[in-house]
Amino acid sequence: MKSLVFRLDYVGISQNERAQNNGRNELEWLKYYTSRIKEEPNYDEFYKDIKLVGGDGYRDTRTISQTLLDHPDLIDEIDVISSHYGLTGSSELTQLQSHLIAEGKEPKEIWSSEGVSPMINARYRINMEPHYQGVGGHAGTVDVISRIMLMYHWEGAGNNPLQAVSFDFQPSVGAFYQGSAYTPKHLINAFTPWNGSFEMDGGIKGVRHVMNFVGYNDPATDENERWMYIKEATYNDGTFNDGGVQVDTGTHNYMTVKDPNTDDYTTVYANNTRETRHYKIEAKNLNGKENAPLYVWETRGPDVGQAYDANWFQQINKIEPVDGQYEIEVKPYSLLTVTTLDRKSEIEGFEYVSSPFDILQDTILPLPYVDDFEYSEYSIDDQGRDYVERRGGTPRYTTDQRGAFEVVKEATIQETSGSANRIVRDIPEAEERGNMLQQKITYEIIGADWAVWGGTDGSASNSNPHTNFGDYRWVNYKVSYDFLLDTHTPEVSGRSNYALIGLRHVKAGGTDSHAPYNARVYSDGTYEILKLGNVVSSGTVDGFDPNIWNNLAFEAKDNVFTLYVNDEEIAVYKDEDSIVMSGRAVIGSGYYETLYDQLRVDPIAGYPYMSEKYDSAQGMKVGTVEEARNNNDRSNPIGYIGQWDFGQVGYAHFNRTRMTASTDVPYGMGLPLVLEIQPMNKES
């Protein structure tokens, strides 16, 4: 079988975001890794040129910097220091950089290695915060691009600048489901792989304002093609707000970079305020480029009657400086790039063409849905790999939230406890089963808790393995699979061994799974049905044998939830309080190597499985009920009447959007607080 080889330029070796500034500096690990890697075979050929990234702290450059200062043998081992959501360095980082410069060495490269993307798409934002025009506001396109500048220079940093030169989006592409932990947070969303629908929102156009007008370094050449910052022509201020500055607090936000060889230059302006900004520029010392023509690119919100993306990434002007002088205007809540590079004439189709997202492309995953994990309908690729091999065992359509659910061609176990070597596990029906899904993380290797804002740094997670899949618009359906519990790993106290199905998952939260309704069967035959983590039904499955393949099924039918084991009805729960009506399916387990096969999601006869589901931001504030009822906008069918307020909510919430209304006046006393929805299908 042919192998696929990746050449890595950088590898991060620190644990992500240890508890903030707690002094746990990973000294033992850093010394272990940097010494042992040199003992690897072919070190000079494969590993020597890989640069190591250390830190990855939440607003913490102090810990890694002090570690390097205290241990000079590590200083040359760590090439990059990374930080998250801070705009300042630290006295320790400043001391480290000064020490390196005094020794005639290059200072450490600094990265902002967890940069946010716009968290709410412009087509939602423009409804709920029209004054920001879809691209302004907190964590909007303008804010996100301003963070690239702020990470390099922020007036509030004083004598300890961060001077980060890389802004790494986390993630660039959101290819896991809304409602999973820390979503949505993307430049491009691709949440529905079954229909191929994806959306490139304003964030990626904002990135183009920077990346399309600077040079980049090609590691395949010896030449350094990177452009350099011009500190005297870079300025950013404003009131700090978790990796950026608060909307409407900055006075100036701009960054200038230039080609050290040709003196071509680019200035990017980000105006996330209500005020128009005017600048008079004088270019000097550019070896003839002072009077070069300048091309002006703009991203802003729509004019009246335009689509929300009508004015994204447009060349709006060409300036001919006189004696190096020219003037520009930066509109409220907009981005502007001024550059000597004539990209529009050089590159066909360079300017963005308005193409609002078509919600009709986002079709529902049809039922029944079946996955036997064989994927035999897919061909072998040109490297001789089948579908499972080239995906590294990743099943279709799943998003792991804890644990690791991987497709395997045979069941294996650890040769000995804690060993990386694995041997074949003797299981019933092995030849007939073929490929299976296996949960791979055991209690011996549970990941550490994230403890920046609480918890115990380094402690093993209390949340259990689960993966969700399918469509958040599924309503009534039955999930079933065959499962074989792990009976070879000794069970430990506090780590239960079970198989689980969750229904109607929409948003993150919960230790067993992120679904509101869960059913599970333990190795001793005990069963439970849970709602929001609370047991609402329990008992014992008669004659349950954990050493053989069993079938688990859990069904949602309106507000009635039924558990089946081996096709026998075991328990029924009727939810009569705050019902969750739709959402994805979930597979779960304890921290044991549970096996799954023959996964099915079936519709229920006589009950619809598809629903129309609207985000709270798919609508507008309107004046009257009649106005709401006359709305024919299929993309925005909701009309809000009265004192409704839009809120951006946290990482566990579907799409991070929420509309709320409150009043001290009793209902029916004349205060209009009305939510009117016009369905897309008038007959539904």
Secondary structure as a PSIPRED ss2 file (coil, helix, strand):
# PSIPRED VFORMAT (PSIPRED V4.0)

   1 M C   1.000  0.000  0.000
   2 K C   1.000  0.000  0.000
   3 S C   1.000  0.000  0.000
   4 L C   1.000  0.000  0.000
   5 V C   1.000  0.000  0.000
   6 F C   1.000  0.000  0.000
   7 R C   1.000  0.000  0.000
   8 L C   1.000  0.000  0.000
   9 D C   1.000  0.000  0.000
  10 Y E   0.000  0.000  1.000
  11 V E   0.000  0.000  1.000
  12 G E   0.000  0.000  1.000
  13 I C   1.000  0.000  0.000
  14 S C   1.000  0.000  0.000
  15 Q C   1.000  0.000  0.000
  16 N C   1.000  0.000  0.000
  17 E C   1.000  0.000  0.000
  18 R C   1.000  0.000  0.000
  19 A C   1.000  0.000  0.000
  20 Q C   1.000  0.000  0.000
  21 N C   1.000  0.000  0.000
  22 N C   1.000  0.000  0.000
  23 G C   1.000  0.000  0.000
  24 R C   1.000  0.000  0.000
  25 N C   1.000  0.000  0.000
  26 E C   1.000  0.000  0.000
  27 L H   0.000  1.000  0.000
  28 E H   0.000  1.000  0.000
  29 W H   0.000  1.000  0.000
  30 L H   0.000  1.000  0.000
  31 K H   0.000  1.000  0.000
  32 Y H   0.000  1.000  0.000
  33 Y H   0.000  1.000  0.000
  34 T H   0.000  1.000  0.000
  35 S H   0.000  1.000  0.000
  36 R H   0.000  1.000  0.000
  37 I H   0.000  1.000  0.000
  38 K H   0.000  1.000  0.000
  39 E H   0.000  1.000  0.000
  40 E C   1.000  0.000  0.000
  41 P C   1.000  0.000  0.000
  42 N C   1.000  0.000  0.000
  43 Y H   0.000  1.000  0.000
  44 D H   0.000  1.000  0.000
  45 E H   0.000  1.000  0.000
  46 F H   0.000  1.000  0.000
  47 Y H   0.000  1.000  0.000
  48 K C   1.000  0.000  0.000
  49 D C   1.000  0.000  0.000
  50 I C   1.000  0.000  0.000
  51 K E   0.000  0.000  1.000
  52 L E   0.000  0.000  1.000
  53 V E   0.000  0.000  1.000
  54 G E   0.000  0.000  1.000
  55 G E   0.000  0.000  1.000
  56 D E   0.000  0.000  1.000
  57 G E   0.000  0.000  1.000
  58 Y E   0.000  0.000  1.000
  59 R C   1.000  0.000  0.000
  60 D C   1.000  0.000  0.000
  61 T C   1.000  0.000  0.000
  62 R H   0.000  1.000  0.000
  63 T H   0.000  1.000  0.000
  64 I H   0.000  1.000  0.000
  65 S H   0.000  1.000  0.000
  66 Q H   0.000  1.000  0.000
  67 T H   0.000  1.000  0.000
  68 L H   0.000  1.000  0.000
  69 L H   0.000  1.000  0.000
  70 D H   0.000  1.000  0.000
  71 H C   1.000  0.000  0.000
  72 P H   0.000  1.000  0.000
  73 D H   0.000  1.000  0.000
  74 L H   0.000  1.000  0.000
  75 I H   0.000  1.000  0.000
  76 D C   1.000  0.000  0.000
  77 E C   1.000  0.000  0.000
  78 I C   1.000  0.000  0.000
  79 D C   1.000  0.000  0.000
  80 V E   0.000  0.000  1.000
  81 I E   0.000  0.000  1.000
  82 S E   0.000  0.000  1.000
  83 S E   0.000  0.000  1.000
  84 H E   0.000  0.000  1.000
  85 Y C   1.000  0.000  0.000
  86 G C   1.000  0.000  0.000
  87 L C   1.000  0.000  0.000
  88 T E   0.000  0.000  1.000
  89 G C   1.000  0.000  0.000
  90 S C   1.000  0.000  0.000
  91 S H   0.000  1.000  0.000
  92 E H   0.000  1.000  0.000
  93 L H   0.000  1.000  0.000
  94 T H   0.000  1.000  0.000
  95 Q H   0.000  1.000  0.000
  96 L H   0.000  1.000  0.000
  97 Q H   0.000  1.000  0.000
  98 S H   0.000  1.000  0.000
  99 H H   0.000  1.000  0.000
 100 L H   0.000  1.000  0.000
 101 I H   0.000  1.000  0.000
 102 A H   0.000  1.000  0.000
 103 E C   1.000  0.000  0.000
 104 G C   1.000  0.000  0.000
 105 K C   1.000  0.000  0.000
 106 E C   1.000  0.000  0.000
 107 P C   1.000  0.000  0.000
 108 K C   1.000  0.000  0.000
 109 E E   0.000  0.000  1.000
 110 I E   0.000  0.000  1.000
 111 W E   0.000  0.000  1.000
 112 S E   0.000  0.000  1.000
 113 S E   0.000  0.000  1.000
 114 E E   0.000  0.000  1.000
 115 G E   0.000  0.000  1.000
 116 V C   1.000  0.000  0.000
 117 S C   1.000  0.000  0.000
 118 P C   1.000  0.000  0.000
 119 M C   1.000  0.000  0.000
 120 I C   1.000  0.000  0.000
 121 N C   1.000  0.000  0.000
 122 A H   0.000  1.000  0.000
 123 R H   0.000  1.000  0.000
 124 Y H   0.000  1.000  0.000
 125 R H   0.000  1.000  0.000
 126 I H   0.000  1.000  0.000
 127 N H   0.000  1.000  0.000
 128 M H   0.000  1.000  0.000
 129 E C   1.000  0.000  0.000
 130 P H   0.000  1.000  0.000
 131 H H   0.000  1.000  0.000
 132 Y H   0.000  1.000  0.000
 133 Q C   1.000  0.000  0.000
 134 G C   1.000  0.000  0.000
 135 V C   1.000  0.000  0.000
 136 G C   1.000  0.000  0.000
 137 G C   1.000  0.000  0.000
 138 H C   1.000  0.000  0.000
 139 A C   1.000  0.000  0.000
 140 G C   1.000  0.000  0.000
 141 T H   0.000  1.000  0.000
 142 V H   0.000  1.000  0.000
 143 D H   0.000  1.000  0.000
 144 V H   0.000  1.000  0.000
 145 I H   0.000  1.000  0.000
 146 S H   0.000  1.000  0.000
 147 R H   0.000  1.000  0.000
 148 I H   0.000  1.000  0.000
 149 M H   0.000  1.000  0.000
 150 L H   0.000  1.000  0.000
 151 M H   0.000  1.000  0.000
 152 Y H   0.000  1.000  0.000
 153 H C   1.000  0.000  0.000
 154 W C   1.000  0.000  0.000
 155 E H   0.000  1.000  0.000
 156 G H   0.000  1.000  0.000
 157 A H   0.000  1.000  0.000
 158 G C   1.000  0.000  0.000
 159 N C   1.000  0.000  0.000
 160 N C   1.000  0.000  0.000
 161 P E   0.000  0.000  1.000
 162 L C   1.000  0.000  0.000
 163 Q C   1.000  0.000  0.000
 164 A C   1.000  0.000  0.000
 165 V C   1.000  0.000  0.000
 166 S E   0.000  0.000  1.000
 167 F E   0.000  0.000  1.000
 168 D E   0.000  0.000  1.000
 169 F E   0.000  0.000  1.000
 170 Q C   1.000  0.000  0.000
 171 P C   1.000  0.000  0.000
 172 S C   1.000  0.000  0.000
 173 V E   0.000  0.000  1.000
 174 G E   0.000  0.000  1.000
 175 A C   1.000  0.000  0.000
 176 F C   1.000  0.000  0.000
 177 Y C   1.000  0.000  0.000
 178 Q C   1.000  0.000  0.000
 179 G C   1.000  0.000  0.000
 180 S C   1.000  0.000  0.000
 181 A C   1.000  0.000  0.000
 182 Y C   1.000  0.000  0.000
 183 T C   1.000  0.000  0.000
 184 P C   1.000  0.000  0.000
 185 K C   1.000  0.000  0.000
 186 H C   1.000  0.000  0.000
 187 L C   1.000  0.000  0.000
 188 I E   0.000  0.000  1.000
 189 N E   0.000  0.000  1.000
 190 A E   0.000  0.000  1.000
 191 F E   0.000  0.000  1.000
 192 T E   0.000  0.000  1.000
 193 P C   1.000  0.000  0.000
 194 W C   1.000  0.000  0.000
 195 N C   1.000  0.000  0.000
 196 G C   1.000  0.000  0.000
 197 S E   0.000  0.000  1.000
 198 F E   0.000  0.000  1.000
 199 E E   0.000  0.000  1.000
 200 M E   0.000  0.000  1.000
 201 D C   1.000  0.000  0.000
 202 G H   0.000  1.000  0.000
 203 G H   0.000  1.000  0.000
 204 I H   0.000  1.000  0.000
 205 K H   0.000  1.000  0.000
 206 G H   0.000  1.000  0.000
 207 V H   0.000  1.000  0.000
 208 R H   0.000  1.000  0.000
 209 H H   0.000  1.000  0.000
 210 V H   0.000  1.000  0.000
 211 M H   0.000  1.000  0.000
 212 N C   1.000  0.000  0.000
 213 F C   1.000  0.000  0.000
 214 V C   1.000  0.000  0.000
 215 G C   1.000  0.000  0.000
 216 Y C   1.000  0.000  0.000
 217 N C   1.000  0.000  0.000
 218 D C   1.000  0.000  0.000
 219 P C   1.000  0.000  0.000
 220 A C   1.000  0.000  0.000
 221 T C   1.000  0.000  0.000
 222 D C   1.000  0.000  0.000
 223 E C   1.000  0.000  0.000
 224 N C   1.000  0.000  0.000
 225 E C   1.000  0.000  0.000
 226 R C   1.000  0.000  0.000
 227 W C   1.000  0.000  0.000
 228 M E   0.000  0.000  1.000
 229 Y E   0.000  0.000  1.000
 230 I C   1.000  0.000  0.000
 231 K H   0.000  1.000  0.000
 232 E H   0.000  1.000  0.000
 233 A H   0.000  1.000  0.000
 234 T C   1.000  0.000  0.000
 235 Y E   0.000  0.000  1.000
 236 N E   0.000  0.000  1.000
 237 D C   1.000  0.000  0.000
 238 G C   1.000  0.000  0.000
 239 T C   1.000  0.000  0.000
 240 F E   0.000  0.000  1.000
 241 N C   1.000  0.000  0.000
 242 D C   1.000  0.000  0.000
 243 G C   1.000  0.000  0.000
 244 G C   1.000  0.000  0.000
 245 V E   0.000  0.000  1.000
 246 Q C   1.000  0.000  0.000
 247 V C   1.000  0.000  0.000
 248 D C   1.000  0.000  0.000
 249 T C   1.000  0.000  0.000
 250 G C   1.000  0.000  0.000
 251 T C   1.000  0.000  0.000
 252 H C   1.000  0.000  0.000
 253 N E   0.000  0.000  1.000
 254 Y E   0.000  0.000  1.000
 255 M E   0.000  0.000  1.000
 256 T E   0.000  0.000  1.000
 257 V E   0.000  0.000  1.000
 258 K E   0.000  0.000  1.000
 259 D C   1.000  0.000  0.000
 260 P C   1.000  0.000  0.000
 261 N C   1.000  0.000  0.000
 262 T C   1.000  0.000  0.000
 263 D C   1.000  0.000  0.000
 264 D C   1.000  0.000  0.000
 265 Y E   0.000  0.000  1.000
 266 T E   0.000  0.000  1.000
 267 T E   0.000  0.000  1.000
 268 V E   0.000  0.000  1.000
 269 Y E   0.000  0.000  1.000
 270 A E   0.000  0.000  1.000
 271 N E   0.000  0.000  1.000
 272 N C   1.000  0.000  0.000
 273 T C   1.000  0.000  0.000
 274 R C   1.000  0.000  0.000
 275 E C   1.000  0.000  0.000
 276 T C   1.000  0.000  0.000
 277 R E   0.000  0.000  1.000
 278 H E   0.000  0.000  1.000
 279 Y E   0.000  0.000  1.000
 280 K E   0.000  0.000  1.000
 281 I E   0.000  0.000  1.000
 282 E E   0.000  0.000  1.000
 283 A C   1.000  0.000  0.000
 284 K C   1.000  0.000  0.000
 285 N C   1.000  0.000  0.000
 286 L C   1.000  0.000  0.000
 287 N C   1.000  0.000  0.000
 288 G C   1.000  0.000  0.000
 289 K H   0.000  1.000  0.000
 290 E H   0.000  1.000  0.000
 291 N H   0.000  1.000  0.000
 292 A C   1.000  0.000  0.000
 293 P C   1.000  0.000  0.000
 294 L E   0.000  0.000  1.000
 295 Y E   0.000  0.000  1.000
 296 V E   0.000  0.000  1.000
 297 W E   0.000  0.000  1.000
 298 E E   0.000  0.000  1.000
 299 T E   0.000  0.000  1.000
 300 R C   1.000  0.000  0.000
 301 G C   1.000  0.000  0.000
 302 P C   1.000  0.000  0.000
 303 D C   1.000  0.000  0.000
 304 V C   1.000  0.000  0.000
 305 G C   1.000  0.000  0.000
 306 Q C   1.000  0.000  0.000
 307 A C   1.000  0.000  0.000
 308 Y C   1.000  0.000  0.000
 309 D C   1.000  0.000  0.000
 310 A C   1.000  0.000  0.000
 311 N C   1.000  0.000  0.000
 312 W C   1.000  0.000  0.000
 313 F C   1.000  0.000  0.000
 314 Q E   0.000  0.000  1.000
 315 Q E   0.000  0.000  1.000
 316 I E   0.000  0.000  1.000
 317 N E   0.000  0.000  1.000
 318 K E   0.000  0.000  1.000
 319 I E   0.000  0.000  1.000
 320 E C   1.000  0.000  0.000
 321 P C   1.000  0.000  0.000
 322 V E   0.000  0.000  1.000
 323 D C   1.000  0.000  0.000
 324 G C   1.000  0.000  0.000
 325 Q E   0.000  0.000  1.000
 326 Y E   0.000  0.000  1.000
 327 E E   0.000  0.000  1.000
 328 I E   0.000  0.000  1.000
 329 E E   0.000  0.000  1.000
 330 V E   0.000  0.000  1.000
 331 K C   1.000  0.000  0.000
 332 P C   1.000  0.000  0.000
 333 Y C   1.000  0.000  0.000
 334 S E   0.000  0.000  1.000
 335 L E   0.000  0.000  1.000
 336 L E   0.000  0.000  1.000
 337 T E   0.000  0.000  1.000
 338 V E   0.000  0.000  1.000
 339 T E   0.000  0.000  1.000
 340 T C   1.000  0.000  0.000
 341 L C   1.000  0.000  0.000
 342 D C   1.000  0.000  0.000
 343 R H   0.000  1.000  0.000
 344 K H   0.000  1.000  0.000
 345 S H   0.000  1.000  0.000
 346 E H   0.000  1.000  0.000
 347 I C   1.000  0.000  0.000
 348 E C   1.000  0.000  0.000
 349 G C   1.000  0.000  0.000
 350 F C   1.000  0.000  0.000
 351 E C   1.000  0.000  0.000
 352 Y C   1.000  0.000  0.000
 353 V C   1.000  0.000  0.000
 354 S C   1.000  0.000  0.000
 355 S C   1.000  0.000  0.000
 356 P C   1.000  0.000  0.000
 357 F C   1.000  0.000  0.000
 358 D C   1.000  0.000  0.000
 359 I H   0.000  1.000  0.000
 360 L H   0.000  1.000  0.000
 361 Q H   0.000  1.000  0.000
 362 D C   1.000  0.000  0.000
 363 T C   1.000  0.000  0.000
 364 I C   1.000  0.000  0.000
 365 L C   1.000  0.000  0.000
 366 P C   1.000  0.000  0.000
 367 L C   1.000  0.000  0.000
 368 P C   1.000  0.000  0.000
 369 Y E   0.000  0.000  1.000
 370 V E   0.000  0.000  1.000
 371 D E   0.000  0.000  1.000
 372 D C   1.000  0.000  0.000
 373 F C   1.000  0.000  0.000
 374 E C   1.000  0.000  0.000
 375 Y C   1.000  0.000  0.000
 376 S C   1.000  0.000  0.000
 377 E C   1.000  0.000  0.000
 378 Y C   1.000  0.000  0.000
 379 S C   1.000  0.000  0.000
 380 I C   1.000  0.000  0.000
 381 D C   1.000  0.000  0.000
 382 D C   1.000  0.000  0.000
 383 Q C   1.000  0.000  0.000
 384 G C   1.000  0.000  0.000
 385 R C   1.000  0.000  0.000
 386 D C   1.000  0.000  0.000
 387 Y H   0.000  1.000  0.000
 388 V H   0.000  1.000  0.000
 389 E H   0.000  1.000  0.000
 390 R H   0.000  1.000  0.000
 391 R C   1.000  0.000  0.000
 392 G C   1.000  0.000  0.000
 393 G C   1.000  0.000  0.000
 394 T C   1.000  0.000  0.000
 395 P C   1.000  0.000  0.000
 396 R C   1.000  0.000  0.000
 397 Y C   1.000  0.000  0.000
 398 T E   0.000  0.000  1.000
 399 T E   0.000  0.000  1.000
 400 D E   0.000  0.000  1.000
 401 Q E   0.000  0.000  1.000
 402 R E   0.000  0.000  1.000
 403 G C   1.000  0.000  0.000
 404 A C   1.000  0.000  0.000
 405 F E   0.000  0.000  1.000
 406 E E   0.000  0.000  1.000
 407 V E   0.000  0.000  1.000
 408 V E   0.000  0.000  1.000
 409 K C   1.000  0.000  0.000
 410 E C   1.000  0.000  0.000
 411 A C   1.000  0.000  0.000
 412 T E   0.000  0.000  1.000
 413 I E   0.000  0.000  1.000
 414 Q E   0.000  0.000  1.000
 415 E C   1.000  0.000  0.000
 416 T C   1.000  0.000  0.000
 417 S C   1.000  0.000  0.000
 418 G C   1.000  0.000  0.000
 419 S C   1.000  0.000  0.000
 420 A C   1.000  0.000  0.000
 421 N C   1.000  0.000  0.000
 422 R E   0.000  0.000  1.000
 423 I E   0.000  0.000  1.000
 424 V E   0.000  0.000  1.000
 425 R C   1.000  0.000  0.000
 426 D C   1.000  0.000  0.000
 427 I C   1.000  0.000  0.000
 428 P C   1.000  0.000  0.000
 429 E C   1.000  0.000  0.000
 430 A H   0.000  1.000  0.000
 431 E H   0.000  1.000  0.000
 432 E H   0.000  1.000  0.000
 433 R H   0.000  1.000  0.000
 434 G C   1.000  0.000  0.000
 435 N C   1.000  0.000  0.000
 436 M E   0.000  0.000  1.000
 437 L E   0.000  0.000  1.000
 438 Q E   0.000  0.000  1.000
 439 Q E   0.000  0.000  1.000
 440 K C   1.000  0.000  0.000
 441 I C   1.000  0.000  0.000
 442 T C   1.000  0.000  0.000
 443 Y H   0.000  1.000  0.000
 444 E H   0.000  1.000  0.000
 445 I H   0.000  1.000  0.000
 446 I C   1.000  0.000  0.000
 447 G C   1.000  0.000  0.000
 448 A E   0.000  0.000  1.000
 449 D C   1.000  0.000  0.000
 450 W C   1.000  0.000  0.000
 451 A C   1.000  0.000  0.000
 452 V C   1.000  0.000  0.000
 453 W C   1.000  0.000  0.000
 454 G C   1.000  0.000  0.000
 455 G C   1.000  0.000  0.000
 456 T C   1.000  0.000  0.000
 457 D C   1.000  0.000  0.000
 458 G C   1.000  0.000  0.000
 459 S C   1.000  0.000  0.000
 460 A E   0.000  0.000  1.000
 461 S C   1.000  0.000  0.000
 462 N C   1.000  0.000  0.000
 463 S C   1.000  0.000  0.000
 464 N C   1.000  0.000  0.000
 465 P C   1.000  0.000  0.000
 466 H E   0.000  0.000  1.000
 467 T E   0.000  0.000  1.000
 468 N E   0.000  0.000  1.000
 469 F E   0.000  0.000  1.000
 470 G C   1.000  0.000  0.000
 471 D C   1.000  0.000  0.000
 472 Y C   1.000  0.000  0.000
 473 R C   1.000  0.000  0.000
 474 W E   0.000  0.000  1.000
 475 V C   1.000  0.000  0.000
 476 N C   1.000  0.000  0.000
 477 Y E   0.000  0.000  1.000
 478 K E   0.000  0.000  1.000
 479 V E   0.000  0.000  1.000
 480 S E   0.000  0.000  1.000
 481 Y E   0.000  0.000  1.000
 482 D E   0.000  0.000  1.000
 483 F E   0.000  0.000  1.000
 484 L E   0.000  0.000  1.000
 485 L C   1.000  0.000  0.000
 486 D C   1.000  0.000  0.000
 487 T C   1.000  0.000  0.000
 488 H C   1.000  0.000  0.000
 489 T C   1.000  0.000  0.000
 490 P C   1.000  0.000  0.000
 491 E C   1.000  0.000  0.000
 492 V E   0.000  0.000  1.000
 493 S C   1.000  0.000  0.000
 494 G C   1.000  0.000  0.000
 495 R E   0.000  0.000  1.000
 496 S C   1.000  0.000  0.000
 497 N C   1.000  0.000  0.000
 498 Y E   0.000  0.000  1.000
 499 A E   0.000  0.000  1.000
 500 L E   0.000  0.000  1.000
 501 I E   0.000  0.000  1.000
 502 G E   0.000  0.000  1.000
 503 L E   0.000  0.000  1.000
 504 R E   0.000  0.000  1.000
 505 H E   0.000  0.000  1.000
 506 V C   1.000  0.000  0.000
 507 K C   1.000  0.000  0.000
 508 A C   1.000  0.000  0.000
 509 G C   1.000  0.000  0.000
 510 G C   1.000  0.000  0.000
 511 T C   1.000  0.000  0.000
 512 D C   1.000  0.000  0.000
 513 S C   1.000  0.000  0.000
 514 H C   1.000  0.000  0.000
 515 A C   1.000  0.000  0.000
 516 P C   1.000  0.000  0.000
 517 Y E   0.000  0.000  1.000
 518 N E   0.000  0.000  1.000
 519 A E   0.000  0.000  1.000
 520 R E   0.000  0.000  1.000
 521 V E   0.000  0.000  1.000
 522 Y E   0.000  0.000  1.000
 523 S C   1.000  0.000  0.000
 524 D C   1.000  0.000  0.000
 525 G C   1.000  0.000  0.000
 526 T E   0.000  0.000  1.000
 527 Y E   0.000  0.000  1.000
 528 E E   0.000  0.000  1.000
 529 I E   0.000  0.000  1.000
 530 L E   0.000  0.000  1.000
 531 K E   0.000  0.000  1.000
 532 L C   1.000  0.000  0.000
 533 G C   1.000  0.000  0.000
 534 N E   0.000  0.000  1.000
 535 V E   0.000  0.000  1.000
 536 V E   0.000  0.000  1.000
 537 S E   0.000  0.000  1.000
 538 S E   0.000  0.000  1.000
 539 G E   0.000  0.000  1.000
 540 T E   0.000  0.000  1.000
 541 V C   1.000  0.000  0.000
 542 D C   1.000  0.000  0.000
 543 G C   1.000  0.000  0.000
 544 F C   1.000  0.000  0.000
 545 D C   1.000  0.000  0.000
 546 P C   1.000  0.000  0.000
 547 N C   1.000  0.000  0.000
 548 I C   1.000  0.000  0.000
 549 W C   1.000  0.000  0.000
 550 N E   0.000  0.000  1.000
 551 N E   0.000  0.000  1.000
 552 L E   0.000  0.000  1.000
 553 A E   0.000  0.000  1.000
 554 F E   0.000  0.000  1.000
 555 E E   0.000  0.000  1.000
 556 A E   0.000  0.000  1.000
 557 K E   0.000  0.000  1.000
 558 D C   1.000  0.000  0.000
 559 N C   1.000  0.000  0.000
 560 V E   0.000  0.000  1.000
 561 F E   0.000  0.000  1.000
 562 T E   0.000  0.000  1.000
 563 L E   0.000  0.000  1.000
 564 Y E   0.000  0.000  1.000
 565 V E   0.000  0.000  1.000
 566 N C   1.000  0.000  0.000
 567 D C   1.000  0.000  0.000
 568 E E   0.000  0.000  1.000
 569 E E   0.000  0.000  1.000
 570 I E   0.000  0.000  1.000
 571 A E   0.000  0.000  1.000
 572 V E   0.000  0.000  1.000
 573 Y E   0.000  0.000  1.000
 574 K E   0.000  0.000  1.000
 575 D C   1.000  0.000  0.000
 576 E C   1.000  0.000  0.000
 577 D C   1.000  0.000  0.000
 578 S C   1.000  0.000  0.000
 579 I C   1.000  0.000  0.000
 580 V C   1.000  0.000  0.000
 581 M C   1.000  0.000  0.000
 582 S C   1.000  0.000  0.000
 583 G C   1.000  0.000  0.000
 584 R E   0.000  0.000  1.000
 585 A E   0.000  0.000  1.000
 586 V E   0.000  0.000  1.000
 587 I E   0.000  0.000  1.000
 588 G E   0.000  0.000  1.000
 589 S E   0.000  0.000  1.000
 590 G C   1.000  0.000  0.000
 591 Y C   1.000  0.000  0.000
 592 Y C   1.000  0.000  0.000
 593 E C   1.000  0.000  0.000
 594 T C   1.000  0.000  0.000
 595 L E   0.000  0.000  1.000
 596 Y E   0.000  0.000  1.000
 597 D E   0.000  0.000  1.000
 598 Q E   0.000  0.000  1.000
 599 L E   0.000  0.000  1.000
 600 R E   0.000  0.000  1.000
 601 V E   0.000  0.000  1.000
 602 D E   0.000  0.000  1.000
 603 P E   0.000  0.000  1.000
 604 I C   1.000  0.000  0.000
 605 A C   1.000  0.000  0.000
 606 G C   1.000  0.000  0.000
 607 Y C   1.000  0.000  0.000
 608 P C   1.000  0.000  0.000
 609 Y C   1.000  0.000  0.000
 610 M E   0.000  0.000  1.000
 611 S C   1.000  0.000  0.000
 612 E C   1.000  0.000  0.000
 613 K C   1.000  0.000  0.000
 614 Y C   1.000  0.000  0.000
 615 D C   1.000  0.000  0.000
 616 S C   1.000  0.000  0.000
 617 A C   1.000  0.000  0.000
 618 Q C   1.000  0.000  0.000
 619 G E   0.000  0.000  1.000
 620 M E   0.000  0.000  1.000
 621 K E   0.000  0.000  1.000
 622 V C   1.000  0.000  0.000
 623 G C   1.000  0.000  0.000
 624 T C   1.000  0.000  0.000
 625 V H   0.000  1.000  0.000
 626 E H   0.000  1.000  0.000
 627 E H   0.000  1.000  0.000
 628 A H   0.000  1.000  0.000
 629 R H   0.000  1.000  0.000
 630 N C   1.000  0.000  0.000
 631 N C   1.000  0.000  0.000
 632 N C   1.000  0.000  0.000
 633 D C   1.000  0.000  0.000
 634 R C   1.000  0.000  0.000
 635 S C   1.000  0.000  0.000
 636 N C   1.000  0.000  0.000
 637 P C   1.000  0.000  0.000
 638 I E   0.000  0.000  1.000
 639 G E   0.000  0.000  1.000
 640 Y E   0.000  0.000  1.000
 641 I E   0.000  0.000  1.000
 642 G C   1.000  0.000  0.000
 643 Q C   1.000  0.000  0.000
 644 W E   0.000  0.000  1.000
 645 D E   0.000  0.000  1.000
 646 F E   0.000  0.000  1.000
 647 G E   0.000  0.000  1.000
 648 Q E   0.000  0.000  1.000
 649 V C   1.000  0.000  0.000
 650 G C   1.000  0.000  0.000
 651 Y C   1.000  0.000  0.000
 652 A C   1.000  0.000  0.000
 653 H C   1.000  0.000  0.000
 654 F H   0.000  1.000  0.000
 655 N H   0.000  1.000  0.000
 656 R H   0.000  1.000  0.000
 657 T E   0.000  0.000  1.000
 658 R E   0.000  0.000  1.000
 659 M E   0.000  0.000  1.000
 660 T E   0.000  0.000  1.000
 661 A E   0.000  0.000  1.000
 662 S C   1.000  0.000  0.000
 663 T C   1.000  0.000  0.000
 664 D C   1.000  0.000  0.000
 665 V C   1.000  0.000  0.000
 666 P C   1.000  0.000  0.000
 667 Y C   1.000  0.000  0.000
 668 G C   1.000  0.000  0.000
 669 M C   1.000  0.000  0.000
 670 G C   1.000  0.000  0.000
 671 L C   1.000  0.000  0.000
 672 P C   1.000  0.000  0.000
 673 L C   1.000  0.000  0.000
 674 V E   0.000  0.000  1.000
 675 L E   0.000  0.000  1.000
 676 E E   0.000  0.000  1.000
 677 I E   0.000  0.000  1.000
 678 Q C   1.000  0.000  0.000
 679 P C   1.000  0.000  0.000
 680 M C   1.000  0.000  0.000
 681 N C   1.000  0.000  0.000
 682 K C   1.000  0.000  0.000
 683 E C   1.000  0.000  0.000
 684 S C   1.000  0.000  0.000
